[in-house]
Amino acid sequence: MKNTQQNLLRAFAGESMARNKYTQFAKMARKENYEWIARIFEETAENERAHSEELFELISGPVKTDWDFSIKPYKNTSDNLKMAAAGEHYEWTSMYPTFEKIAIEEDEEAAAKLFGAVKLVEEKHEERYIIISKKLDNKTLFDSEAELEWKCVNCGNIYKGTQPPKICPVCKKPFTWYLPLGLVR
């Protein structure tokens, strides 16, 4: 029980920090005019908030941990996507599987189940950060070889093409407000 409680606190703290980090990353993406990437960061921040709430509910009393926290300052959206992907990778490949195993050994069924479920979500977070990061770095974020549907995240306008329109014909937002539908979940 003792190790599982410490791991719940560690996971709670990590998810809470991730939420705030992603909120800052969204501000940077928005500053760089990547509105839909900002919204992906904000959506993921809300996912992390939900994870932290569920973890918090399983903490049964005063728990201390000596876990060392560190964070790198954010620089730009490209670096932030890579940093986010690395953090999600650690969580789903190392942290949550270890915490899940310990919870099972300590007969903490609810914690084991939660660690296992969150692990799967973090894997999907990593996948989408990698996809977006590669397309941003390759300067293909707004280009496609095949015709796609592009959605303006401001007004909802749907445009079909290999690139979004330069300016949204409905709300006049620039092409960087267009999300390529089907690119990320």
C-alpha positions in Angstrom: 0.0 0.0 0.0 2.8 2.4 0.9 4.5 2.3 -2.5 1.2 2.6 -4.4 0.2 5.6 -2.4 3.5 7.3 -3.2 3.1 6.4 -6.8 -0.4 7.9 -6.8 1.1 11.1 -5.5 3.9 11.0 -8.0 1.4 10.5 -10.9 -0.9 13.2 -9.5 2.0 15.7 -9.4 3.2 14.7 -12.8 -0.2 15.0 -14.4 -0.7 18.3 -12.7 2.6 19.6 -14.0 1.9 18.3 -17.5 -1.4 20.2 -17.5 0.2 23.5 -16.6 3.1 22.8 -19.0 0.8 22.1 -21.9 -1.2 25.3 -21.1 2.1 27.2 -21.5 2.9 25.3 -24.7 -0.5 26.4 -26.0 0.3 30.0 -25.4 3.6 29.6 -27.4 1.8 27.8 -30.2 -0.8 30.6 -30.4 2.0 33.2 -30.3 3.5 31.5 -33.3 0.1 31.5 -35.0 -0.6 27.7 -34.7 -4.1 28.0 -33.3 -5.1 24.4 -33.8 -1.9 23.1 -32.3 -2.6 25.4 -29.3 -6.0 23.7 -29.0 -4.5 20.3 -29.1 -2.2 21.3 -26.2 -5.2 22.7 -24.4 -7.3 19.5 -25.0 -4.4 17.4 -23.7 -4.0 19.7 -20.7 -7.7 19.0 -19.9 -7.0 15.2 -20.3 -4.2 15.6 -17.8 -6.4 17.5 -15.4 -8.9 14.6 -15.5 -6.2 12.1 -14.9 -4.9 14.1 -11.9 -8.4 14.2 -10.4 -8.9 10.5 -10.6 -5.4 9.9 -9.1 -6.1 12.3 -6.3 -9.3 10.5 -5.3 -7.3 7.3 -4.7 -4.8 8.9 -2.3 -5.9 7.8 1.1 -4.0 9.9 3.5 -0.9 12.0 4.1 1.7 10.8 1.7 5.2 12.1 1.2 7.5 11.5 -1.7 11.1 12.4 -2.5 10.6 12.5 -6.2 12.7 15.1 -7.9 10.8 17.3 -10.3 12.5 19.2 -13.2 11.3 21.1 -16.2 12.9 22.7 -19.2 11.8 26.1 -20.2 9.7 26.2 -23.4 11.3 27.6 -26.5 9.1 27.2 -29.5 6.3 25.0 -30.7 8.5 22.5 -32.4 10.6 21.9 -29.3 7.5 21.8 -27.1 6.0 19.1 -29.2 9.1 17.0 -28.9 9.3 17.6 -25.2 5.6 16.7 -24.8 6.1 13.5 -26.8 9.1 12.5 -24.7 7.2 13.1 -21.5 4.2 11.0 -22.7 6.6 8.3 -23.9 8.1 8.0 -20.4 4.7 7.9 -18.8 3.2 5.1 -20.9 6.4 3.0 -21.4 8.0 3.2 -18.0 6.2 5.1 -15.2 2.6 3.8 -15.5 3.6 0.2 -16.2 5.9 0.2 -13.1 3.2 1.8 -11.0 0.6 -0.7 -12.3 2.8 -3.6 -11.5 3.5 -2.4 -7.9 -0.3 -1.7 -7.4 -1.1 -5.3 -8.5 1.6 -6.7 -6.1 0.1 -4.6 -3.3 -3.5 -5.7 -4.1 -4.5 -2.2 -5.0 -7.0 -3.1 -7.7 -8.4 0.4 -8.3 -5.0 2.0 -8.6 -3.7 -0.8 -10.9 -6.7 -0.4 -13.1 -6.4 3.4 -13.2 -2.6 3.3 -14.0 -3.3 0.8 -16.8 -6.0 2.9 -18.3 -4.1 6.2 -18.1 -1.1 4.5 -19.7 -3.2 3.8 -22.9 -4.2 7.5 -23.1 -0.7 8.7 -22.7 0.4 6.4 -25.6 -2.1 8.2 -27.9 -0.9 11.6 -26.7 2.6 10.7 -27.7 1.5 9.5 -31.1 -0.3 12.7 -32.0 2.6 14.9 -30.7 5.0 12.9 -32.9 2.8 13.2 -36.0 2.3 17.0 -35.5 6.0 17.5 -34.7 7.2 15.7 -37.8 4.8 17.6 -40.1 5.8 20.9 -38.5 9.5 20.2 -38.9 9.1 19.0 -42.4 7.1 22.0 -43.3 4.2 19.8 -44.4 1.7 20.8 -41.6 -0.4 22.5 -44.2 0.4 20.4 -47.2 -0.9 17.0 -48.3 -0.3 14.8 -51.3 -3.9 13.6 -51.1 -7.0 15.8 -51.0 -8.1 16.3 -47.3 -10.8 18.0 -45.5 -9.5 21.0 -43.6 -11.5 22.5 -40.8 -11.2 26.1 -39.6 -11.0 25.8 -35.8 -12.6 29.2 -35.5 -15.8 29.0 -37.5 -16.0 25.4 -38.5 -15.7 26.0 -42.3 -14.7 22.7 -44.1 -12.5 23.0 -47.1 -11.4 20.2 -49.4 -8.0 20.3 -51.0 -4.3 19.5 -50.7 -3.8 22.7 -48.7 -6.2 24.9 -46.7 -7.2 28.2 -48.2 -4.8 31.1 -47.5 -7.7 32.9 -45.8 -10.9 31.4 -44.5 -13.7 32.6 -46.7 -16.1 32.6 -43.7 -14.2 34.2 -40.8 -11.1 35.6 -42.6 -8.6 33.7 -40.3 -5.3 32.7 -41.9 -4.6 29.1 -43.1 -2.8 28.3 -39.9 -6.3 28.0 -38.2 -7.1 25.0 -40.4 -6.9 21.6 -38.8 -6.3 18.7 -41.3 -9.1 16.3 -40.4 -8.0 12.8 -39.8 -4.4 13.8 -39.0 -4.7 13.5 -35.2 -7.2 12.0 -32.8 
